[in-house]
Amino acid sequence: MDSHGTAAGSSPVDLVMNDIELILRGVPAPSDGREELFRNLASLLTEFDRDRGAPVVGVVGHVGNYWRNWLLVISRAGPLRPSAMRRLLETLDPTHPLSQKMLTQNLRILERDGMFTRTVIADVRRHVDYSLTPLGRELSDLIMNLIDWGFRHSGEIDQARRAFDERLPRVT
């Protein structure tokens, strides 16, 4: 037994579960499924060995990144040149300009993860187009569902924010 009371040779999931139990000691369980929930999360964490380079971490990063979300959404229109993407984004949100460097960086990240295909067009004016791959289209669908959810629940979210803000002490 170690200092946490864990038997030597325990699985990584058991070790994480021990830590979770210590943290939640004395916290009433909101449901019977709490142990199963944390065991599944512990399994995922140990499977990726808490590796920030794991593919799932990058995909969650896409969803959490403002520009990558919009790049995935606007590309549903079809293949686009980076200059057209930048103009579209600036038109949609003029308060958040996107530099060429940031656009290129985000497109490369998405291309690396298989969300976009980059095609060099060798005509009179050589240029590149970016288009969604099936994988990128599927992620774009999920983002669109999240956006739809946000719009459908915006009234509830606004109401919750107002109620929260009213509970805060006024600073004068």
N, C-alpha and C positions, 0 to 999 in steps of 0.2 A: 504494500500500500504506500502511496505517496502522501504528500502533505494535504492533498484535497480528498483523500480517502478513496482514490481511484486505484484499482488493481493494476499491477504491472502487466503490460501486454494488451491493455484495452485498445479498442479501435479508435482512430481519430474522431469518429462521430461520437463515440462514448465520451471522449475527453471534452469535446465541445459541449455535449449535453450536460456534463458535470458542471462546467462553467456557467451554463445557462441556468441550471437549477440553483446554483449559489447566488446568482444575480437576482433571480425571481423568488428567492426564499421569503416567505411571508406575504407575497403578492397573491391575492385570491385569483384563481383561474377563471377567466371569463367564459370558458367553454371546455368541454371534455376533449376537444381536438387540439388543445394547446401543445401537448407533448408531441403529437404527430406532426404538427406544424413546425416546431423547432427541430425535430429529428430530420424532417425533409430539408429544412434550411441548412442544418449542420452537414447533411450529406452533400448538398450542393457546394457548400464552402470547402469541405475537405476534398471533394472531387477535383475542384480547381485549385486546391491547396492554397487558397487565398491569393491566387496568382492574378495580378492586375493585367497580365497579358492574355488571359483567357478570352476566347472569342465573345462569350456572353457579356463580359465587362465592357468590351468595345461597343457592342450593340446597344447596351443600356446607355452608354455614353453618347451614341448618336441621338437617341430619343431625348436625352437631357441637354443636347446642344441646340441652341436656338437656330443657328444658320443651317446645320445639317438637316433639322426637321423641315425647314422651308425648302431646301434644295431637293429633298426627297418628294415633297408635295408638288412643287412647280414642275418637276420633271415628268409628272404624270401626263403632261401635255405632249410629250414626245421628245426626240433628240433635240438638245439645245446647245448652242455655243456658250462658252463661259461669259462672253460679253452680254449675251441676251439674258442669261441667268442673273447677272449682276444688275442689269437695268430693270428686270422684273422685280427683283428683291427691293431695289431702291424705290420703285413705284409703289410696291405693296407696303413698305415701311420706311418712309423717308427719314424718320427720326433715328434710325440705326444704320448709318452707311456701312457698307462692307468693302474693305480694301481688296484690291486684286490679289494681294499676298494671302489674305485670309480665305478668299474664295478658292484659290488654287490649293491651299493647304487642306481645306475641308473636302474639296473634290478628290484629292489624292487619298485622304483617309477613307472616304466612302468607296473609292475604286479599289483600294487595297483589301477592304472587307467584302468585296464582291457585290456591292450595291449598285455600282455604275460600271458601264463599259465606256472606255474612251476610244473614239475612232478618229484617226487622222484622215482628213479629206484632202486629197492632193489634186485640187483643181486650180484654176487661175490664181485664186487667193487661198493658198494653203491654210487650213484651219482645223480645229478639232471640235467634235461634238461629244456630248455626254448623254447617255441614255440609261434608263433604269434596266437592271437585269431582273429576271423573275424574283430573285431574292430581295432586291431593292423594292420591287413593286409590292411584295408582300409586307415589307416593313412600312412602306408608304401607306398601305391600306390600314395597318394598325395605328399609324399616326393620325390618319383621317378619322378613324373611329374615336381616338382620344380627343381630337378637336371637336368632333360631334358631341361627345359626352360633355365636354366643357361648356359648349353652347347650351345644351339641354339643361344643364345644372347651374348655369351662371347666376340665375336668380337666387338659388339656395346658397351658393357660395358668397354672393354679395350680402345676403341676409346674415350669414354666419360671421362675415367680416365685420359688419356693422355692430352686431351683438358683442363680438369680442372687443372691438374698439370702444364701445360704450362702457365696458367693464374696466378699462384702463383708467388710471388716475389722470386727470387733466394737468398738463404742464403749462404754467403761465409765466 
